[in-house]
Amino acid sequence: MNCHSHFMSIRPFIKTAVISKHFIKDLKDEKEVESIVNDVLDCSKTDFYELHKFEESINGNLIFRAKKEGVHIVYCVDKQMRLVFLRAFRNYNEYGKFLEKVITP
């Protein structure tokens, strides 16, 4: 199953979206936050280099990422079937460190 279809198989069950304070702080632009959230919810590939790339399952939470205009967007679908926007990184090294910290217990 490819990454996009993995997300699409659970998309109908997503009940709500939650945006973390870190995510808003990372982007610093409400319109950009809203645009990204809407694009991910709509499952749109517009302007995304990668969308719904499955990274890892951690304690039943499915971690995904997307990449748009050099910004790495990390989000998950939690056990309550909420789409949770966790972080946005403009620097790939910071994104890598974050993923290591999240994935490595």
N, CA, C and O atoms as a MOPAC input file, in Angstrom:
PM7 MOZYME 1SCF
protein

 N      0.85500 1    -1.16900 1     0.00000 1
 C      0.00000 1     0.00000 1     0.00000 1
 C      0.90400 1     1.23500 1     0.00000 1
 O      1.81200 1     1.33800 1     0.82500 1
 N      0.65900 1     2.17100 1    -0.92000 1
 C      1.50000 1     3.36600 1    -0.91200 1
 C      1.06200 1     4.32400 1     0.19100 1
 O      0.00700 1     4.15800 1     0.80300 1
 N      1.89600 1     5.32400 1     0.42500 1
 C      1.67800 1     6.23900 1     1.55800 1
 C      0.33500 1     6.94300 1     1.47700 1
 O     -0.39200 1     7.03800 1     2.46700 1
 N      0.01400 1     7.43500 1     0.28900 1
 C     -1.21300 1     8.20800 1     0.12900 1
 C     -2.43500 1     7.33000 1     0.40100 1
 O     -3.37400 1     7.76700 1     1.06500 1
 N     -2.43000 1     6.09400 1    -0.10900 1
 C     -3.58700 1     5.23500 1     0.10100 1
 C     -3.70200 1     4.80800 1     1.57300 1
 O     -4.80300 1     4.55400 1     2.06300 1
 N     -2.55300 1     4.72900 1     2.28000 1
 C     -2.59200 1     4.41700 1     3.72000 1
 C     -3.39000 1     5.49700 1     4.45000 1
 O     -4.26000 1     5.18500 1     5.26200 1
 N     -3.09600 1     6.76600 1     4.16100 1
 C     -3.83500 1     7.86100 1     4.78400 1
 C     -5.28700 1     7.85500 1     4.31500 1
 O     -6.20200 1     8.04700 1     5.11600 1
 N     -5.49700 1     7.63400 1     3.01800 1
 C     -6.85500 1     7.67700 1     2.46700 1
 C     -7.74800 1     6.59500 1     3.08200 1
 O     -8.95900 1     6.78300 1     3.19000 1
 N     -7.16500 1     5.47500 1     3.48300 1
 C     -7.96400 1     4.40600 1     4.07700 1
 C     -8.49800 1     4.79900 1     5.45400 1
 O     -9.54100 1     4.30100 1     5.88000 1
 N     -7.78700 1     5.69300 1     6.15500 1
 C     -8.26500 1     6.12100 1     7.48400 1
 C     -8.94000 1     7.49100 1     7.44500 1
 O     -9.59800 1     7.87900 1     8.40900 1
 N     -8.78500 1     8.22700 1     6.34300 1
 C     -9.33700 1     9.58700 1     6.23900 1
 C    -10.83200 1     9.65200 1     6.55300 1
 O    -11.23800 1    10.56900 1     7.26600 1
 N    -11.68100 1     8.73200 1     6.06200 1
 C    -13.12100 1     8.82200 1     6.35400 1
 C    -13.46200 1     8.72800 1     7.84300 1
 O    -14.54900 1     9.13100 1     8.25600 1
 N    -12.53600 1     8.19800 1     8.65100 1
 C    -12.79800 1     8.01500 1    10.07500 1
 C    -12.28100 1     9.16200 1    10.94100 1
 O    -12.51000 1     9.18000 1    12.15000 1
 N    -11.59200 1    10.10900 1    10.33200 1
 C    -11.05100 1    11.23900 1    11.08400 1
 C    -12.20300 1    12.14800 1    11.50100 1
 O    -13.00900 1    12.57900 1    10.67700 1
 N    -12.25800 1    12.42600 1    12.79700 1
 C    -13.38400 1    13.15700 1    13.36500 1
 C    -13.14000 1    14.65500 1    13.46900 1
 O    -14.06700 1    15.45400 1    13.33700 1
 N    -11.89100 1    15.03200 1    13.70600 1
 C    -11.59000 1    16.44300 1    13.91600 1
 C    -10.10000 1    16.68200 1    13.68500 1
 O     -9.30800 1    15.74300 1    13.60100 1
 N     -9.74300 1    17.95200 1    13.58600 1
 C     -8.32900 1    18.31400 1    13.45100 1
 C     -7.92300 1    19.16600 1    14.64200 1
 O     -8.68000 1    20.02000 1    15.10300 1
 N     -6.71700 1    18.91800 1    15.12800 1
 C     -6.16000 1    19.66600 1    16.25000 1
 C     -4.83300 1    20.26100 1    15.77700 1
 O     -4.02500 1    19.58400 1    15.14100 1
 N     -4.62600 1    21.52900 1    16.09700 1
 C     -3.39400 1    22.20400 1    15.69000 1
 C     -2.61400 1    22.55600 1    16.95100 1
 O     -3.09600 1    23.30400 1    17.80100 1
 N     -1.41000 1    22.01300 1    17.06300 1
 C     -0.60200 1    22.27500 1    18.25300 1
 C     -0.06100 1    23.70200 1    18.24600 1
 O      0.07200 1    24.32600 1    17.19400 1
 N      0.24600 1    24.20100 1    19.42900 1
 C      0.84300 1    25.53400 1    19.54600 1
 C      2.20000 1    25.57300 1    18.85600 1
 O      2.57400 1    26.59100 1    18.27400 1
 N      2.94400 1    24.45900 1    18.92100 1
 C      4.24300 1    24.36900 1    18.24000 1
 C      4.08000 1    24.58200 1    16.73600 1
 O      4.87600 1    25.28200 1    16.11100 1
 N      3.04200 1    23.97200 1    16.16300 1
 C      2.80300 1    24.06900 1    14.73100 1
 C      2.55400 1    25.53000 1    14.33300 1
 O      3.12000 1    26.02400 1    13.35700 1
 N      1.71200 1    26.20100 1    15.09200 1
 C      1.41400 1    27.61500 1    14.82000 1
 C      2.67000 1    28.45500 1    14.99300 1
 O      2.95200 1    29.33100 1    14.17500 1
 N      3.41700 1    28.19300 1    16.04600 1
 C      4.65600 1    28.93600 1    16.31200 1
 C      5.69000 1    28.69700 1    15.20800 1
 O      6.39100 1    29.62200 1    14.79900 1
 N      5.78100 1    27.45300 1    14.73000 1
 C      6.73700 1    27.12100 1    13.67200 1
 C      6.45400 1    27.90500 1    12.39100 1
 O      7.38100 1    28.36800 1    11.72600 1
 N      5.17800 1    28.05300 1    12.04700 1
 C      4.82200 1    28.70900 1    10.78200 1
 C      4.69700 1    30.22400 1    10.90600 1
 O      4.99600 1    30.95000 1     9.95800 1
 N      4.25800 1    30.70700 1    12.06500 1
 C      4.14800 1    32.13800 1    12.35700 1
 C      3.19300 1    32.89100 1    11.43000 1
 O      3.23200 1    34.12000 1    11.38700 1
 N      2.35200 1    32.19400 1    10.70000 1
 C      1.43100 1    32.84400 1     9.76700 1
 C      0.10800 1    32.07800 1     9.77300 1
 O      0.02900 1    30.95000 1     9.28800 1
 N     -0.93000 1    32.70800 1    10.33000 1
 C     -2.22600 1    32.03500 1    10.46900 1
 C     -2.79000 1    31.56800 1     9.13500 1
 O     -3.37600 1    30.48900 1     9.04700 1
 N     -2.61300 1    32.38200 1     8.09700 1
 C     -3.14700 1    32.00900 1     6.78100 1
 C     -2.42900 1    30.78600 1     6.23300 1
 O     -3.05300 1    29.92800 1     5.60800 1
 N     -1.12000 1    30.69800 1     6.46100 1
 C     -0.36200 1    29.53100 1     6.00900 1
 C     -0.80300 1    28.28900 1     6.78800 1
 O     -0.96100 1    27.21600 1     6.20600 1
 N     -1.00000 1    28.42900 1     8.09300 1
 C     -1.47900 1    27.31400 1     8.92300 1
 C     -2.81900 1    26.82500 1     8.38300 1
 O     -3.00100 1    25.62800 1     8.15700 1
 N     -3.74200 1    27.73400 1     8.18000 1
 C     -5.08000 1    27.39100 1     7.70300 1
 C     -5.01600 1    26.72800 1     6.32200 1
 O     -5.71800 1    25.74900 1     6.06700 1
 N     -4.18700 1    27.25600 1     5.44800 1
 C     -4.04500 1    26.71200 1     4.10200 1
 C     -3.52300 1    25.27600 1     4.14300 1
 O     -4.05500 1    24.39800 1     3.46200 1
 N     -2.48900 1    25.04200 1     4.93500 1
 C     -1.90000 1    23.70400 1     5.03400 1
 C     -2.89000 1    22.71400 1     5.63900 1
 O     -3.04900 1    21.60200 1     5.13400 1
 N     -3.55100 1    23.11500 1     6.71500 1
 C     -4.53200 1    22.23400 1     7.36400 1
 C     -5.63100 1    21.86300 1     6.37000 1
 O     -5.99300 1    20.69300 1     6.24800 1
 N     -6.15800 1    22.85600 1     5.66600 1
 C     -7.22900 1    22.58000 1     4.70200 1
 C     -6.76000 1    21.66400 1     3.58100 1
 O     -7.49000 1    20.75800 1     3.17800 1
 N     -5.54200 1    21.89000 1     3.06700 1
 C     -5.01700 1    21.04700 1     1.98900 1
 C     -4.84800 1    19.59900 1     2.44200 1
 O     -5.16600 1    18.67200 1     1.69700 1
 N     -4.35200 1    19.40500 1     3.65100 1
 C     -4.16800 1    18.04200 1     4.15500 1
 C     -5.53200 1    17.37600 1     4.37100 1
 O     -5.71800 1    16.21300 1     4.01500 1
 N     -6.47500 1    18.10500 1     4.94700 1
 C     -7.80800 1    17.54900 1     5.16800 1
 C     -8.51100 1    17.22200 1     3.85000 1
 O     -9.22600 1    16.22500 1     3.74900 1
 N     -8.30200 1    18.07100 1     2.84400 1
 C     -8.92500 1    17.84300 1     1.53900 1
 C     -8.20100 1    16.76400 1     0.75100 1
 O     -8.66000 1    16.34500 1    -0.31200 1
 N     -7.06300 1    16.31600 1     1.27800 1
 C     -6.22700 1    15.31700 1     0.60500 1
 C     -5.76700 1    15.82100 1    -0.75300 1
 O     -5.58500 1    15.05300 1    -1.69700 1
 N     -5.58700 1    17.11100 1    -0.82200 1
 C     -5.14700 1    17.74700 1    -2.06200 1
 C     -3.64800 1    17.59000 1    -2.22400 1
 O     -2.90500 1    17.65600 1    -1.24400 1
 N     -3.20100 1    17.38500 1    -3.44000 1
 C     -1.77100 1    17.30800 1    -3.70000 1
 C     -1.25200 1    18.63400 1    -4.24500 1
 O     -0.07300 1    18.73400 1    -4.58300 1
 N     -2.09100 1    19.63700 1    -4.33700 1
 C     -1.70800 1    20.91900 1    -4.87700 1
 C     -0.52800 1    21.50200 1    -4.12300 1
 O     -0.59000 1    21.67200 1    -2.90500 1
 N      0.53200 1    21.80600 1    -4.82700 1
 C      1.73300 1    22.43700 1    -4.27700 1
 C      2.51500 1    21.57100 1    -3.29500 1
 O      3.50800 1    22.04700 1    -2.74600 1
 N      2.12400 1    20.34500 1    -3.05100 1
 C      2.86100 1    19.47500 1    -2.15000 1
 C      3.81600 1    18.60900 1    -2.96400 1
 O      3.43200 1    18.04300 1    -3.98700 1
 N      5.05300 1    18.51100 1    -2.50900 1
 C      6.01000 1    17.60100 1    -3.12900 1
 C      5.70900 1    16.18400 1    -2.66100 1
 O      5.77800 1    15.23200 1    -3.43800 1
 N      5.38000 1    16.06100 1    -1.40800 1
 C      5.01500 1    14.77700 1    -0.81600 1
 C      3.83100 1    15.05500 1     0.09500 1
 O      3.80500 1    16.06800 1     0.79400 1
 N      2.86300 1    14.16800 1     0.09000 1
 C      1.69500 1    14.34100 1     0.95000 1
 C      1.33300 1    12.98000 1     1.52600 1
 O      1.27800 1    11.98300 1     0.80700 1
 N      1.08900 1    12.95100 1     2.81600 1
 C      0.66700 1    11.74700 1     3.52800 1
 C      1.72300 1    10.63700 1     3.48300 1
 O      1.39100 1     9.46300 1     3.32000 1
 N      2.98000 1    11.01500 1     3.62700 1
 C      4.04200 1    10.00300 1     3.68300 1
 C      4.03300 1     9.40700 1     5.09000 1
 O      4.29200 1    10.10400 1     6.07100 1
 N      3.73500 1     8.12700 1     5.17500 1
 C      3.66400 1     7.44800 1     6.46400 1
 C      5.07600 1     7.25400 1     6.99700 1
 O      5.93900 1     6.70900 1     6.30900 1
 N      5.30500 1     7.70000 1     8.22400 1
 C      6.62000 1     7.58200 1     8.84700 1
 C      6.69300 1     6.41700 1     9.82800 1
 O      7.59400 1     5.58200 1     9.74300 1
 N      5.74900 1     6.36400 1    10.75000 1
 C      5.87800 1     5.40300 1    11.84900 1
 C      4.56300 1     5.31900 1    12.61400 1
 O      3.76000 1     6.25200 1    12.59200 1
 N      4.35000 1     4.19200 1    13.29200 1
 C      3.24700 1     4.06100 1    14.23100 1
 C      3.86500 1     4.03500 1    15.62700 1
 O      4.69600 1     3.17700 1    15.92600 1
 N      3.46200 1     4.97100 1    16.47500 1
 C      4.00100 1     5.05500 1    17.83400 1
 C      2.83200 1     4.98100 1    18.80900 1
 O      1.98500 1     5.87300 1    18.85100 1
 N      2.79800 1     3.91100 1    19.58500 1
 C      1.72800 1     3.70100 1    20.57000 1
 C      0.34200 1     3.86700 1    19.95400 1
 O     -0.55100 1     4.43000 1    20.58700 1
 N      0.15500 1     3.38700 1    18.73700 1
 C     -1.14300 1     3.47000 1    18.07900 1
 C     -1.40800 1     4.78500 1    17.37600 1
 O     -2.45900 1     4.95200 1    16.75800 1
 N     -0.47200 1     5.72600 1    17.45600 1
 C     -0.60300 1     7.00200 1    16.74600 1
 C      0.17100 1     6.89400 1    15.43500 1
 O      1.34600 1     6.52600 1    15.43300 1
 N     -0.48100 1     7.21100 1    14.33400 1
 C      0.13600 1     7.09100 1    13.02200 1
 C      0.76200 1     8.42600 1    12.63600 1
 O      0.06200 1     9.42900 1    12.49500 1
 N      2.08500 1     8.43500 1    12.46400 1
 C      2.82400 1     9.66000 1    12.16500 1
 C      3.00200 1     9.78500 1    10.65500 1
 O      3.47500 1     8.86100 1     9.99300 1
 N      2.61700 1    10.93900 1    10.12600 1
 C      2.74800 1    11.23600 1     8.69900 1
 C      3.54200 1    12.52000 1     8.52500 1
 O      3.75900 1    13.28000 1     9.46900 1
 N      3.97300 1    12.73700 1     7.27400 1
 C      4.58100 1    14.01400 1     6.96200 1
 C      4.19900 1    14.41700 1     5.55200 1
 O      3.83300 1    13.59100 1     4.71600 1
 N      4.29500 1    15.68900 1     5.32400 1
 C      4.08300 1    16.26300 1     4.00300 1
 C      5.17800 1    17.29300 1     3.79700 1
 O      5.77800 1    17.77500 1     4.75800 1
 N      5.43400 1    17.62500 1     2.55100 1
 C      6.44100 1    18.63900 1     2.25300 1
 C      5.83900 1    19.61500 1     1.25700 1
 O      5.35700 1    19.23300 1     0.19000 1
 N      5.87900 1    20.88300 1     1.63400 1
 C      5.31300 1    21.92200 1     0.77900 1
 C      6.25600 1    23.10900 1     0.77900 1
 O      6.54000 1    23.68900 1     1.82700 1
 N      6.73800 1    23.46600 1    -0.39900 1
 C      7.60700 1    24.63500 1    -0.55600 1
 C      8.73700 1    24.65700 1     0.47100 1
 O      9.01300 1    25.68900 1     1.08300 1
 N      9.38600 1    23.51000 1     0.65200 1
 C     10.52300 1    23.42400 1     1.55400 1
 C     10.16900 1    23.29500 1     3.02600 1
 O     11.06100 1    23.24400 1     3.87200 1
 N      8.88800 1    23.24200 1     3.34500 1
 C      8.45000 1    23.09200 1     4.73900 1
 C      8.02400 1    21.64400 1     4.96700 1
 O      7.17400 1    21.11500 1     4.25000 1
 N      8.62400 1    21.01300 1     5.97200 1
 C      8.28100 1    19.64100 1     6.34200 1
 C      7.20000 1    19.71100 1     7.41600 1
 O      7.43500 1    20.25000 1     8.49800 1
 N      6.03600 1    19.17800 1     7.12900 1
 C      4.88500 1    19.23300 1     8.01900 1
 C      4.71200 1    17.84900 1     8.63600 1
 O      4.57500 1    16.85700 1     7.92100 1
 N      4.71800 1    17.78700 1     9.96000 1
 C      4.58600 1    16.51700 1    10.67100 1
 C      3.22400 1    16.51600 1    11.37500 1
 O      2.89000 1    17.43000 1    12.12900 1
 N      2.46100 1    15.46900 1    11.10400 1
 C      1.15000 1    15.35100 1    11.73100 1
 C      0.87700 1    13.88900 1    12.01800 1
 O      1.56800 1    13.00300 1    11.51500 1
 N     -0.13200 1    13.64800 1    12.82800 1
 C     -0.46400 1    12.25800 1    13.14200 1
 C     -1.97000 1    12.08000 1    13.18900 1
 O     -2.73100 1    13.04200 1    13.28400 1
 N     -2.36800 1    10.84200 1    13.12000 1
 C     -3.74700 1    10.46500 1    13.40100 1
 C     -3.66500 1     9.67300 1    14.70100 1
 O     -3.05200 1     8.60700 1    14.76100 1
 N     -4.29800 1    10.21800 1    15.74200 1
 C     -4.19000 1     9.57600 1    17.05800 1
 C     -5.26500 1     8.50700 1    17.25100 1
 O     -6.07900 1     8.25700 1    16.36300 1
 N     -5.25100 1     7.88700 1    18.42100 1
 C     -6.16700 1     6.77900 1    18.70700 1
 C     -7.63000 1     7.21800 1    18.70500 1
 O     -8.52700 1     6.40400 1    18.48700 1
 N     -7.86600 1     8.51100 1    18.94900 1
 C     -9.23400 1     9.03700 1    18.94400 1
 C     -9.65700 1     9.47200 1    17.53900 1
 O    -10.69600 1    10.11000 1    17.36300 1
 N     -8.83000 1     9.11600 1    16.52900 1
 C     -9.07600 1     9.45400 1    15.12300 1
 C     -9.13400 1    10.97200 1    14.90000 1
 O     -9.95200 1    11.48000 1    14.13300 1
 N     -8.23200 1    11.67500 1    15.60400 1
 C     -8.07300 1    13.11400 1    15.38100 1
 C     -6.82300 1    13.31400 1    14.52500 1
 O     -5.82200 1    12.61800 1    14.69700 1
 N     -6.89400 1    14.25100 1    13.62400 1
 C     -5.72600 1    14.63800 1    12.84600 1
 C     -5.02400 1    15.73000 1    13.64300 1
 O     -5.57700 1    16.81300 1    13.83300 1
 N     -3.81000 1    15.45200 1    14.10900 1
 C     -3.08500 1    16.37400 1    14.98100 1
 C     -1.85800 1    16.91000 1    14.23400 1
 O     -0.95600 1    16.15300 1    13.87500 1
 N     -1.84400 1    18.21800 1    14.00800 1
 C     -0.70800 1    18.86400 1    13.36400 1
 C      0.31800 1    19.18500 1    14.44400 1
 O      0.06700 1    19.99800 1    15.33400 1
 N      1.48700 1    18.52900 1    14.35400 1
 C      2.48300 1    18.59200 1    15.42000 1
 C      3.51500 1    19.68700 1    15.21700 1
 O      3.66300 1    20.55900 1    16.07400 1
 N      4.22600 1    19.66000 1    14.10500 1
 C      5.32800 1    20.59900 1    13.88000 1
 C      5.46200 1    20.90900 1    12.39600 1
 O      4.96600 1    20.17500 1    11.54200 1
 N      6.14000 1    22.00800 1    12.11300 1
 C      6.49300 1    22.37700 1    10.74000 1
 C      7.94400 1    22.85100 1    10.77300 1
 O      8.30400 1    23.72400 1    11.56300 1
 N      8.76300 1    22.27400 1     9.91800 1
 C     10.19500 1    22.58900 1     9.91000 1
 C     10.61000 1    23.09400 1     8.53700 1
 O     10.27300 1    22.49600 1     7.51500 1
 N     11.33900 1    24.19500 1     8.52300 1
 C     11.91200 1    24.69100 1     7.26800 1
 C     13.29400 1    24.09800 1     7.05100 1
 O     13.80000 1    24.09300 1     5.92900 1
 N     13.90600 1    23.59900 1     8.11500 1
 C     15.24200 1    23.02700 1     8.05600 1
 C     15.12800 1    21.50100 1     8.16500 1
 O     14.58900 1    20.98200 1     9.14300 1
 N     15.63600 1    20.79400 1     7.16000 1
 C     15.51800 1    19.34000 1     7.13900 1
 C     16.22400 1    18.68700 1     8.32400 1
 O     15.73700 1    17.68700 1     8.85300 1
 N     17.36200 1    19.23300 1     8.74700 1
 C     18.08400 1    18.65300 1     9.88200 1
 C     17.25600 1    18.70900 1    11.16200 1
 O     17.25800 1    17.75900 1    11.94500 1
 N     16.54400 1    19.82500 1    11.38000 1
 C     15.67800 1    19.93600 1    12.56500 1
 C     14.54800 1    18.90700 1    12.48800 1
 O     14.18100 1    18.28600 1    13.48500 1
 N     14.01400 1    18.74700 1    11.29300 1
 C     12.95600 1    17.75600 1    11.08200 1
 C     13.47700 1    16.35400 1    11.41400 1
 O     12.80200 1    15.58000 1    12.09300 1
 N     14.68300 1    16.03500 1    10.92900 1
 C     15.29200 1    14.73200 1    11.19600 1
 C     15.49100 1    14.48900 1    12.68000 1
 O     15.20100 1    13.40300 1    13.18400 1
 N     15.99300 1    15.51100 1    13.38600 1
 C     16.20100 1    15.38000 1    14.83500 1
 C     14.87700 1    15.15700 1    15.57300 1
 O     14.79800 1    14.34200 1    16.49300 1
 N     13.84500 1    15.88900 1    15.15900 1
 C     12.52900 1    15.74000 1    15.77500 1
 C     12.01200 1    14.31600 1    15.57800 1
 O     11.52300 1    13.68900 1    16.51800 1
 N     12.12400 1    13.81700 1    14.35400 1
 C     11.63900 1    12.46100 1    14.07000 1
 C     12.39900 1    11.42500 1    14.87400 1
 O     11.80100 1    10.48600 1    15.39800 1
 N     13.70000 1    11.58300 1    14.97700 1
 C     14.50700 1    10.65500 1    15.79000 1
 C     14.02300 1    10.65300 1    17.23600 1
 O     13.88000 1     9.60000 1    17.85700 1
 N     13.77500 1    11.84900 1    17.75800 1
 C     13.33000 1    11.97300 1    19.15400 1
 C     11.95900 1    11.33200 1    19.35100 1
 O     11.72100 1    10.67300 1    20.36300 1
 N     11.06800 1    11.51900 1    18.39700 1
 C      9.71000 1    10.97900 1    18.50100 1
 C      9.70500 1     9.47300 1    18.30500 1
 O      9.02300 1     8.75100 1    19.03300 1
 N     10.46000 1     8.99800 1    17.32500 1
 C     10.42900 1     7.59300 1    16.97800 1
 C     11.27300 1     6.73700 1    17.92300 1
 O     10.89000 1     5.61500 1    18.25200 1
 N     12.40500 1     7.25600 1    18.35300 1
 C     13.29100 1     6.49900 1    19.24000 1
 C     12.83600 1     6.67900 1    20.68500 1
 O     12.81100 1     7.80500 1    21.18300 1
 N     12.47900 1     5.60100 1    21.36200 1
 C     11.99200 1     5.73500 1    22.74200 1
 C     13.10500 1     6.17900 1    23.69500 1
 O     12.86500 1     6.33900 1    24.89200 1

